[in-house]
Amino acid sequence: MDNQKLKLSGFLTLFYTLASAQSINLKGPAQQLANEIKGIFPYVAVSIFIVVIFVNLGHFVKDNGDWKKGVTNIVIFAAILGAVVGLVNYVGSISV
């Protein structure tokens, strides 16, 4: 019985030592992913902006087109995009 307790305490000590010695280094990969997203984001945003303009092009060129609605849709998209950029910059500036 004493031998089992000794083995168990040795195993638990070894397990605790190994578990506490391991470090999960997520800061490096997370920073790398954030840098990649920051590099790709302008291209994606411009592509989506061009799609929004083409979708709203009908409001400008049709005979009975509502140009105010087209401009409003584009301005709403620009505002949402600005909010997303601001949020990403704010979250990126927070240091943990």
Jmol script that loads the backbone (N, CA, C; Angstrom):
load data "model"
ATOM      1  N   MET A   1       0.820  -1.182   0.000  1.00  0.00           N
ATOM      2  CA  MET A   1       0.000   0.000   0.000  1.00  0.00           C
ATOM      3  C   MET A   1       0.870   1.254   0.000  1.00  0.00           C
ATOM      4  N   ASP A   2       1.936   1.263   0.796  1.00  0.00           N
ATOM      5  CA  ASP A   2       2.822   2.409   0.841  1.00  0.00           C
ATOM      6  C   ASP A   2       3.540   2.593  -0.480  1.00  0.00           C
ATOM      7  N   ASN A   3       3.823   1.493  -1.140  1.00  0.00           N
ATOM      8  CA  ASN A   3       4.485   1.556  -2.433  1.00  0.00           C
ATOM      9  C   ASN A   3       3.572   2.213  -3.472  1.00  0.00           C
ATOM     10  N   GLN A   4       2.287   1.916  -3.412  1.00  0.00           N
ATOM     11  CA  GLN A   4       1.334   2.523  -4.346  1.00  0.00           C
ATOM     12  C   GLN A   4       1.210   4.027  -4.085  1.00  0.00           C
ATOM     13  N   LYS A   5       1.185   4.428  -2.834  1.00  0.00           N
ATOM     14  CA  LYS A   5       1.104   5.854  -2.506  1.00  0.00           C
ATOM     15  C   LYS A   5       2.346   6.580  -2.995  1.00  0.00           C
ATOM     16  N   LEU A   6       3.494   5.958  -2.857  1.00  0.00           N
ATOM     17  CA  LEU A   6       4.734   6.558  -3.313  1.00  0.00           C
ATOM     18  C   LEU A   6       4.738   6.717  -4.834  1.00  0.00           C
ATOM     19  N   LYS A   7       4.270   5.669  -5.527  1.00  0.00           N
ATOM     20  CA  LYS A   7       4.197   5.737  -6.992  1.00  0.00           C
ATOM     21  C   LYS A   7       3.194   6.805  -7.438  1.00  0.00           C
ATOM     22  N   LEU A   8       2.065   6.861  -6.765  1.00  0.00           N
ATOM     23  CA  LEU A   8       1.044   7.844  -7.119  1.00  0.00           C
ATOM     24  C   LEU A   8       1.537   9.262  -6.862  1.00  0.00           C
ATOM     25  N   SER A   9       2.179   9.485  -5.720  1.00  0.00           N
ATOM     26  CA  SER A   9       2.678  10.833  -5.439  1.00  0.00           C
ATOM     27  C   SER A   9       3.802  11.203  -6.407  1.00  0.00           C
ATOM     28  N   GLY A  10       4.637  10.240  -6.779  1.00  0.00           N
ATOM     29  CA  GLY A  10       5.686  10.507  -7.768  1.00  0.00           C
ATOM     30  C   GLY A  10       5.088  10.832  -9.128  1.00  0.00           C
ATOM     31  N   PHE A  11       4.058  10.085  -9.520  1.00  0.00           N
ATOM     32  CA  PHE A  11       3.392  10.340 -10.802  1.00  0.00           C
ATOM     33  C   PHE A  11       2.728  11.712 -10.806  1.00  0.00           C
ATOM     34  N   LEU A  12       2.033  12.052  -9.725  1.00  0.00           N
ATOM     35  CA  LEU A  12       1.365  13.344  -9.657  1.00  0.00           C
ATOM     36  C   LEU A  12       2.368  14.488  -9.674  1.00  0.00           C
ATOM     37  N   THR A  13       3.496  14.306  -8.982  1.00  0.00           N
ATOM     38  CA  THR A  13       4.536  15.343  -8.997  1.00  0.00           C
ATOM     39  C   THR A  13       5.099  15.510 -10.399  1.00  0.00           C
ATOM     40  N   LEU A  14       5.383  14.397 -11.069  1.00  0.00           N
ATOM     41  CA  LEU A  14       5.894  14.454 -12.433  1.00  0.00           C
ATOM     42  C   LEU A  14       4.873  15.091 -13.364  1.00  0.00           C
ATOM     43  N   PHE A  15       3.608  14.712 -13.225  1.00  0.00           N
ATOM     44  CA  PHE A  15       2.549  15.265 -14.066  1.00  0.00           C
ATOM     45  C   PHE A  15       2.411  16.768 -13.848  1.00  0.00           C
ATOM     46  N   TYR A  16       2.443  17.183 -12.590  1.00  0.00           N
ATOM     47  CA  TYR A  16       2.325  18.611 -12.283  1.00  0.00           C
ATOM     48  C   TYR A  16       3.512  19.386 -12.852  1.00  0.00           C
ATOM     49  N   THR A  17       4.704  18.824 -12.738  1.00  0.00           N
ATOM     50  CA  THR A  17       5.906  19.488 -13.246  1.00  0.00           C
ATOM     51  C   THR A  17       5.824  19.642 -14.757  1.00  0.00           C
ATOM     52  N   LEU A  18       5.422  18.577 -15.444  1.00  0.00           N
ATOM     53  CA  LEU A  18       5.314  18.643 -16.903  1.00  0.00           C
ATOM     54  C   LEU A  18       4.199  19.591 -17.334  1.00  0.00           C
ATOM     55  N   ALA A  19       3.079  19.566 -16.632  1.00  0.00           N
ATOM     56  CA  ALA A  19       1.952  20.424 -17.005  1.00  0.00           C
ATOM     57  C   ALA A  19       2.268  21.893 -16.784  1.00  0.00           C
ATOM     58  N   SER A  20       2.977  22.206 -15.711  1.00  0.00           N
ATOM     59  CA  SER A  20       3.286  23.607 -15.449  1.00  0.00           C
ATOM     60  C   SER A  20       4.460  24.089 -16.290  1.00  0.00           C
ATOM     61  N   ALA A  21       5.273  23.186 -16.801  1.00  0.00           N
ATOM     62  CA  ALA A  21       6.427  23.583 -17.599  1.00  0.00           C
ATOM     63  C   ALA A  21       6.029  23.940 -19.031  1.00  0.00           C
ATOM     64  N   GLN A  22       4.897  23.435 -19.477  1.00  0.00           N
ATOM     65  CA  GLN A  22       4.477  23.714 -20.843  1.00  0.00           C
ATOM     66  C   GLN A  22       3.861  25.096 -20.911  1.00  0.00           C
ATOM     67  N   SER A  23       4.253  25.817 -21.925  1.00  0.00           N
ATOM     68  CA  SER A  23       3.736  27.168 -22.110  1.00  0.00           C
ATOM     69  C   SER A  23       3.011  27.217 -23.438  1.00  0.00           C
ATOM     70  N   ILE A  24       1.830  27.732 -23.424  1.00  0.00           N
ATOM     71  CA  ILE A  24       1.073  27.891 -24.664  1.00  0.00           C
ATOM     72  C   ILE A  24       1.376  29.281 -25.185  1.00  0.00           C
ATOM     73  N   ASN A  25       2.171  29.341 -26.206  1.00  0.00           N
ATOM     74  CA  ASN A  25       2.578  30.623 -26.772  1.00  0.00           C
ATOM     75  C   ASN A  25       1.623  30.991 -27.906  1.00  0.00           C
ATOM     76  N   LEU A  26       0.534  31.646 -27.554  1.00  0.00           N
ATOM     77  CA  LEU A  26      -0.459  32.038 -28.556  1.00  0.00           C
ATOM     78  C   LEU A  26      -0.247  33.458 -29.051  1.00  0.00           C
ATOM     79  N   LYS A  27       0.573  34.227 -28.384  1.00  0.00           N
ATOM     80  CA  LYS A  27       0.749  35.615 -28.774  1.00  0.00           C
ATOM     81  C   LYS A  27       1.416  35.728 -30.144  1.00  0.00           C
ATOM     82  N   GLY A  28       2.419  34.898 -30.395  1.00  0.00           N
ATOM     83  CA  GLY A  28       3.120  34.934 -31.676  1.00  0.00           C
ATOM     84  C   GLY A  28       2.214  34.584 -32.849  1.00  0.00           C
ATOM     85  N   PRO A  29       1.550  33.416 -32.821  1.00  0.00           N
ATOM     86  CA  PRO A  29       0.648  33.073 -33.929  1.00  0.00           C
ATOM     87  C   PRO A  29      -0.533  34.032 -34.068  1.00  0.00           C
ATOM     88  N   ALA A  30      -1.050  34.528 -32.955  1.00  0.00           N
ATOM     89  CA  ALA A  30      -2.167  35.475 -33.027  1.00  0.00           C
ATOM     90  C   ALA A  30      -1.726  36.781 -33.666  1.00  0.00           C
ATOM     91  N   GLN A  31      -0.521  37.235 -33.325  1.00  0.00           N
ATOM     92  CA  GLN A  31       0.004  38.470 -33.918  1.00  0.00           C
ATOM     93  C   GLN A  31       0.260  38.280 -35.409  1.00  0.00           C
ATOM     94  N   GLN A  32       0.755  37.105 -35.781  1.00  0.00           N
ATOM     95  CA  GLN A  32       0.999  36.812 -37.192  1.00  0.00           C
ATOM     96  C   GLN A  32      -0.315  36.793 -37.966  1.00  0.00           C
ATOM     97  N   LEU A  33      -1.357  36.181 -37.400  1.00  0.00           N
ATOM     98  CA  LEU A  33      -2.663  36.154 -38.050  1.00  0.00           C
ATOM     99  C   LEU A  33      -3.232  37.556 -38.172  1.00  0.00           C
ATOM    100  N   ALA A  34      -3.074  38.365 -37.131  1.00  0.00           N
ATOM    101  CA  ALA A  34      -3.574  39.742 -37.177  1.00  0.00           C
ATOM    102  C   ALA A  34      -2.855  40.544 -38.256  1.00  0.00           C
ATOM    103  N   ASN A  35      -1.564  40.344 -38.398  1.00  0.00           N
ATOM    104  CA  ASN A  35      -0.816  41.049 -39.442  1.00  0.00           C
ATOM    105  C   ASN A  35      -1.261  40.624 -40.837  1.00  0.00           C
ATOM    106  N   GLU A  36      -1.547  39.331 -41.018  1.00  0.00           N
ATOM    107  CA  GLU A  36      -2.033  38.861 -42.316  1.00  0.00           C
ATOM    108  C   GLU A  36      -3.406  39.442 -42.637  1.00  0.00           C
ATOM    109  N   ILE A  37      -4.269  39.499 -41.634  1.00  0.00           N
ATOM    110  CA  ILE A  37      -5.604  40.063 -41.846  1.00  0.00           C
ATOM    111  C   ILE A  37      -5.502  41.543 -42.163  1.00  0.00           C
ATOM    112  N   LYS A  38      -4.621  42.260 -41.455  1.00  0.00           N
ATOM    113  CA  LYS A  38      -4.439  43.689 -41.736  1.00  0.00           C
ATOM    114  C   LYS A  38      -3.920  43.911 -43.145  1.00  0.00           C
ATOM    115  N   GLY A  39      -3.132  42.981 -43.659  1.00  0.00           N
ATOM    116  CA  GLY A  39      -2.619  43.113 -45.017  1.00  0.00           C
ATOM    117  C   GLY A  39      -3.667  42.817 -46.076  1.00  0.00           C
ATOM    118  N   ILE A  40      -4.561  41.895 -45.794  1.00  0.00           N
ATOM    119  CA  ILE A  40      -5.582  41.487 -46.762  1.00  0.00           C
ATOM    120  C   ILE A  40      -6.817  42.375 -46.700  1.00  0.00           C
ATOM    121  N   PHE A  41      -7.116  42.928 -45.542  1.00  0.00           N
ATOM    122  CA  PHE A  41      -8.371  43.658 -45.320  1.00  0.00           C
ATOM    123  C   PHE A  41      -8.628  44.783 -46.322  1.00  0.00           C
ATOM    124  N   PRO A  42      -7.653  45.620 -46.660  1.00  0.00           N
ATOM    125  CA  PRO A  42      -7.963  46.702 -47.615  1.00  0.00           C
ATOM    126  C   PRO A  42      -8.430  46.180 -48.976  1.00  0.00           C
ATOM    127  N   TYR A  43      -7.833  45.090 -49.450  1.00  0.00           N
ATOM    128  CA  TYR A  43      -8.233  44.527 -50.740  1.00  0.00           C
ATOM    129  C   TYR A  43      -9.651  43.967 -50.689  1.00  0.00           C
ATOM    130  N   VAL A  44      -9.971  43.300 -49.593  1.00  0.00           N
ATOM    131  CA  VAL A  44     -11.325  42.752 -49.429  1.00  0.00           C
ATOM    132  C   VAL A  44     -12.339  43.882 -49.322  1.00  0.00           C
ATOM    133  N   ALA A  45     -12.019  44.925 -48.562  1.00  0.00           N
ATOM    134  CA  ALA A  45     -12.940  46.052 -48.379  1.00  0.00           C
ATOM    135  C   ALA A  45     -13.191  46.774 -49.705  1.00  0.00           C
ATOM    136  N   VAL A  46     -12.135  46.989 -50.481  1.00  0.00           N
ATOM    137  CA  VAL A  46     -12.306  47.661 -51.778  1.00  0.00           C
ATOM    138  C   VAL A  46     -13.118  46.794 -52.729  1.00  0.00           C
ATOM    139  N   SER A  47     -12.882  45.482 -52.713  1.00  0.00           N
ATOM    140  CA  SER A  47     -13.650  44.576 -53.572  1.00  0.00           C
ATOM    141  C   SER A  47     -15.135  44.615 -53.216  1.00  0.00           C
ATOM    142  N   ILE A  48     -15.438  44.562 -51.937  1.00  0.00           N
ATOM    143  CA  ILE A  48     -16.834  44.615 -51.505  1.00  0.00           C
ATOM    144  C   ILE A  48     -17.439  45.973 -51.843  1.00  0.00           C
ATOM    145  N   PHE A  49     -16.661  47.048 -51.695  1.00  0.00           N
ATOM    146  CA  PHE A  49     -17.154  48.385 -52.029  1.00  0.00           C
ATOM    147  C   PHE A  49     -17.502  48.481 -53.514  1.00  0.00           C
ATOM    148  N   ILE A  50     -16.681  47.888 -54.369  1.00  0.00           N
ATOM    149  CA  ILE A  50     -16.976  47.886 -55.812  1.00  0.00           C
ATOM    150  C   ILE A  50     -18.245  47.099 -56.095  1.00  0.00           C
ATOM    151  N   VAL A  51     -18.431  45.975 -55.413  1.00  0.00           N
ATOM    152  CA  VAL A  51     -19.661  45.189 -55.590  1.00  0.00           C
ATOM    153  C   VAL A  51     -20.873  46.002 -55.146  1.00  0.00           C
ATOM    154  N   VAL A  52     -20.757  46.713 -54.030  1.00  0.00           N
ATOM    155  CA  VAL A  52     -21.869  47.540 -53.548  1.00  0.00           C
ATOM    156  C   VAL A  52     -22.197  48.631 -54.567  1.00  0.00           C
ATOM    157  N   ILE A  53     -21.176  49.220 -55.157  1.00  0.00           N
ATOM    158  CA  ILE A  53     -21.428  50.253 -56.165  1.00  0.00           C
ATOM    159  C   ILE A  53     -22.133  49.666 -57.378  1.00  0.00           C
ATOM    160  N   PHE A  54     -21.688  48.486 -57.837  1.00  0.00           N
ATOM    161  CA  PHE A  54     -22.349  47.864 -58.989  1.00  0.00           C
ATOM    162  C   PHE A  54     -23.781  47.456 -58.673  1.00  0.00           C
ATOM    163  N   VAL A  55     -24.021  46.985 -57.465  1.00  0.00           N
ATOM    164  CA  VAL A  55     -25.385  46.611 -57.075  1.00  0.00           C
ATOM    165  C   VAL A  55     -26.285  47.841 -57.053  1.00  0.00           C
ATOM    166  N   ASN A  56     -25.754  48.968 -56.611  1.00  0.00           N
ATOM    167  CA  ASN A  56     -26.549  50.192 -56.526  1.00  0.00           C
ATOM    168  C   ASN A  56     -26.505  51.017 -57.807  1.00  0.00           C
ATOM    169  N   LEU A  57     -25.815  50.554 -58.812  1.00  0.00           N
ATOM    170  CA  LEU A  57     -25.711  51.291 -60.068  1.00  0.00           C
ATOM    171  C   LEU A  57     -27.075  51.477 -60.727  1.00  0.00           C
ATOM    172  N   GLY A  58     -27.962  50.525 -60.520  1.00  0.00           N
ATOM    173  CA  GLY A  58     -29.310  50.630 -61.073  1.00  0.00           C
ATOM    174  C   GLY A  58     -30.069  51.836 -60.553  1.00  0.00           C
ATOM    175  N   HIS A  59     -29.781  52.243 -59.349  1.00  0.00           N
ATOM    176  CA  HIS A  59     -30.450  53.416 -58.785  1.00  0.00           C
ATOM    177  C   HIS A  59     -30.028  54.701 -59.503  1.00  0.00           C
ATOM    178  N   PHE A  60     -28.867  54.687 -60.120  1.00  0.00           N
ATOM    179  CA  PHE A  60     -28.354  55.891 -60.769  1.00  0.00           C
ATOM    180  C   PHE A  60     -28.690  55.964 -62.257  1.00  0.00           C
ATOM    181  N   VAL A  61     -28.734  54.823 -62.959  1.00  0.00           N
ATOM    182  CA  VAL A  61     -28.848  54.861 -64.420  1.00  0.00           C
ATOM    183  C   VAL A  61     -30.254  54.558 -64.948  1.00  0.00           C
ATOM    184  N   LYS A  62     -31.131  54.036 -64.144  1.00  0.00           N
ATOM    185  CA  LYS A  62     -32.485  53.741 -64.619  1.00  0.00           C
ATOM    186  C   LYS A  62     -33.251  55.036 -64.851  1.00  0.00           C
ATOM    187  N   ASP A  63     -34.279  54.941 -65.706  1.00  0.00           N
ATOM    188  CA  ASP A  63     -35.102  56.120 -65.991  1.00  0.00           C
ATOM    189  C   ASP A  63     -35.786  56.636 -64.731  1.00  0.00           C
ATOM    190  N   ASN A  64     -36.348  55.731 -63.963  1.00  0.00           N
ATOM    191  CA  ASN A  64     -37.021  56.129 -62.726  1.00  0.00           C
ATOM    192  C   ASN A  64     -36.170  55.761 -61.514  1.00  0.00           C
ATOM    193  N   GLY A  65     -34.873  55.863 -61.669  1.00  0.00           N
ATOM    194  CA  GLY A  65     -33.968  55.482 -60.589  1.00  0.00           C
ATOM    195  C   GLY A  65     -34.020  56.465 -59.430  1.00  0.00           C
ATOM    196  N   ASP A  66     -33.808  55.940 -58.276  1.00  0.00           N
ATOM    197  CA  ASP A  66     -33.807  56.749 -57.059  1.00  0.00           C
ATOM    198  C   ASP A  66     -32.352  56.940 -56.626  1.00  0.00           C
ATOM    199  N   TRP A  67     -31.735  58.032 -57.071  1.00  0.00           N
ATOM    200  CA  TRP A  67     -30.319  58.248 -56.803  1.00  0.00           C
ATOM    201  C   TRP A  67     -30.051  58.472 -55.322  1.00  0.00           C
ATOM    202  N   LYS A  68     -31.060  58.999 -54.605  1.00  0.00           N
ATOM    203  CA  LYS A  68     -30.886  59.200 -53.166  1.00  0.00           C
ATOM    204  C   LYS A  68     -30.731  57.853 -52.440  1.00  0.00           C
ATOM    205  N   LYS A  69     -31.502  56.867 -52.876  1.00  0.00           N
ATOM    206  CA  LYS A  69     -31.400  55.543 -52.278  1.00  0.00           C
ATOM    207  C   LYS A  69     -30.027  54.933 -52.571  1.00  0.00           C
ATOM    208  N   GLY A  70     -29.531  55.109 -53.792  1.00  0.00           N
ATOM    209  CA  GLY A  70     -28.207  54.591 -54.142  1.00  0.00           C
ATOM    210  C   GLY A  70     -27.108  55.219 -53.314  1.00  0.00           C
ATOM    211  N   VAL A  71     -27.148  56.539 -53.189  1.00  0.00           N
ATOM    212  CA  VAL A  71     -26.142  57.239 -52.382  1.00  0.00           C
ATOM    213  C   VAL A  71     -26.264  56.839 -50.919  1.00  0.00           C
ATOM    214  N   THR A  72     -27.496  56.705 -50.431  1.00  0.00           N
ATOM    215  CA  THR A  72     -27.713  56.309 -49.040  1.00  0.00           C
ATOM    216  C   THR A  72     -27.128  54.927 -48.774  1.00  0.00           C
ATOM    217  N   ASN A  73     -27.343  53.977 -49.692  1.00  0.00           N
ATOM    218  CA  ASN A  73     -26.801  52.629 -49.514  1.00  0.00           C
ATOM    219  C   ASN A  73     -25.270  52.646 -49.475  1.00  0.00           C
ATOM    220  N   ILE A  74     -24.669  53.437 -50.347  1.00  0.00           N
ATOM    221  CA  ILE A  74     -23.210  53.510 -50.385  1.00  0.00           C
ATOM    222  C   ILE A  74     -22.673  54.175 -49.116  1.00  0.00           C
ATOM    223  N   VAL A  75     -23.345  55.209 -48.646  1.00  0.00           N
ATOM    224  CA  VAL A  75     -22.915  55.883 -47.414  1.00  0.00           C
ATOM    225  C   VAL A  75     -23.068  54.956 -46.215  1.00  0.00           C
ATOM    226  N   ILE A  76     -24.153  54.186 -46.171  1.00  0.00           N
ATOM    227  CA  ILE A  76     -24.346  53.228 -45.069  1.00  0.00           C
ATOM    228  C   ILE A  76     -23.233  52.193 -45.075  1.00  0.00           C
ATOM    229  N   PHE A  77     -22.892  51.689 -46.267  1.00  0.00           N
ATOM    230  CA  PHE A  77     -21.803  50.724 -46.347  1.00  0.00           C
ATOM    231  C   PHE A  77     -20.490  51.341 -45.870  1.00  0.00           C
ATOM    232  N   ALA A  78     -20.213  52.570 -46.281  1.00  0.00           N
ATOM    233  CA  ALA A  78     -18.975  53.236 -45.864  1.00  0.00           C
ATOM    234  C   ALA A  78     -18.954  53.439 -44.347  1.00  0.00           C
ATOM    235  N   ALA A  79     -20.101  53.757 -43.757  1.00  0.00           N
ATOM    236  CA  ALA A  79     -20.167  53.938 -42.303  1.00  0.00           C
ATOM    237  C   ALA A  79     -19.919  52.621 -41.570  1.00  0.00           C
ATOM    238  N   ILE A  80     -20.513  51.540 -42.066  1.00  0.00           N
ATOM    239  CA  ILE A  80     -20.295  50.228 -41.456  1.00  0.00           C
ATOM    240  C   ILE A  80     -18.833  49.831 -41.588  1.00  0.00           C
ATOM    241  N   LEU A  81     -18.252  50.075 -42.751  1.00  0.00           N
ATOM    242  CA  LEU A  81     -16.842  49.761 -42.965  1.00  0.00           C
ATOM    243  C   LEU A  81     -15.956  50.576 -42.026  1.00  0.00           C
ATOM    244  N   GLY A  82     -16.276  51.835 -41.845  1.00  0.00           N
ATOM    245  CA  GLY A  82     -15.517  52.674 -40.915  1.00  0.00           C
ATOM    246  C   GLY A  82     -15.631  52.179 -39.487  1.00  0.00           C
ATOM    247  N   ALA A  83     -16.826  51.723 -39.105  1.00  0.00           N
ATOM    248  CA  ALA A  83     -17.009  51.190 -37.751  1.00  0.00           C
ATOM    249  C   ALA A  83     -16.198  49.911 -37.559  1.00  0.00           C
ATOM    250  N   VAL A  84     -16.168  49.056 -38.568  1.00  0.00           N
ATOM    251  CA  VAL A  84     -15.392  47.813 -38.474  1.00  0.00           C
ATOM    252  C   VAL A  84     -13.902  48.131 -38.364  1.00  0.00           C
ATOM    253  N   VAL A  85     -13.419  49.062 -39.177  1.00  0.00           N
ATOM    254  CA  VAL A  85     -12.007  49.447 -39.118  1.00  0.00           C
ATOM    255  C   VAL A  85     -11.675  50.035 -37.754  1.00  0.00           C
ATOM    256  N   GLY A  86     -12.538  50.892 -37.235  1.00  0.00           N
ATOM    257  CA  GLY A  86     -12.316  51.466 -35.912  1.00  0.00           C
ATOM    258  C   GLY A  86     -12.298  50.409 -34.826  1.00  0.00           C
ATOM    259  N   LEU A  87     -13.217  49.448 -34.897  1.00  0.00           N
ATOM    260  CA  LEU A  87     -13.264  48.376 -33.911  1.00  0.00           C
ATOM    261  C   LEU A  87     -12.011  47.516 -33.977  1.00  0.00           C
ATOM    262  N   VAL A  88     -11.564  47.189 -35.187  1.00  0.00           N
ATOM    263  CA  VAL A  88     -10.350  46.379 -35.334  1.00  0.00           C
ATOM    264  C   VAL A  88      -9.142  47.133 -34.788  1.00  0.00           C
ATOM    265  N   ASN A  89      -9.047  48.410 -35.070  1.00  0.00           N
ATOM    266  CA  ASN A  89      -7.925  49.199 -34.534  1.00  0.00           C
ATOM    267  C   ASN A  89      -7.978  49.297 -33.017  1.00  0.00           C
ATOM    268  N   TYR A  90      -9.165  49.435 -32.462  1.00  0.00           N
ATOM    269  CA  TYR A  90      -9.309  49.512 -30.998  1.00  0.00           C
ATOM    270  C   TYR A  90      -8.902  48.192 -30.344  1.00  0.00           C
ATOM    271  N   VAL A  91      -9.406  47.099 -30.896  1.00  0.00           N
ATOM    272  CA  VAL A  91      -9.060  45.778 -30.325  1.00  0.00           C
ATOM    273  C   VAL A  91      -7.574  45.510 -30.498  1.00  0.00           C
ATOM    274  N   GLY A  92      -6.997  45.925 -31.619  1.00  0.00           N
ATOM    275  CA  GLY A  92      -5.575  45.730 -31.844  1.00  0.00           C
ATOM    276  C   GLY A  92      -4.703  46.565 -30.931  1.00  0.00           C
ATOM    277  N   SER A  93      -5.225  47.669 -30.437  1.00  0.00           N
ATOM    278  CA  SER A  93      -4.424  48.540 -29.579  1.00  0.00           C
ATOM    279  C   SER A  93      -4.457  48.103 -28.112  1.00  0.00           C
ATOM    280  N   ILE A  94      -5.379  47.241 -27.769  1.00  0.00           N
ATOM    281  CA  ILE A  94      -5.470  46.770 -26.378  1.00  0.00           C
ATOM    282  C   ILE A  94      -4.329  45.786 -26.131  1.00  0.00           C
ATOM    283  N   SER A  95      -3.565  46.024 -25.084  1.00  0.00           N
ATOM    284  CA  SER A  95      -2.494  45.098 -24.738  1.00  0.00           C
ATOM    285  C   SER A  95      -2.954  44.247 -23.564  1.00  0.00           C
ATOM    286  N   VAL A  96      -2.716  42.971 -23.693  1.00  0.00           N
ATOM    287  CA  VAL A  96      -3.152  42.033 -22.666  1.00  0.00           C
ATOM    288  C   VAL A  96      -2.027  41.776 -21.696  1.00  0.00           C
TER     289      VAL A  96
END
end "model"
wireframe off; spacefill off
backbone 0.3
color backbone group
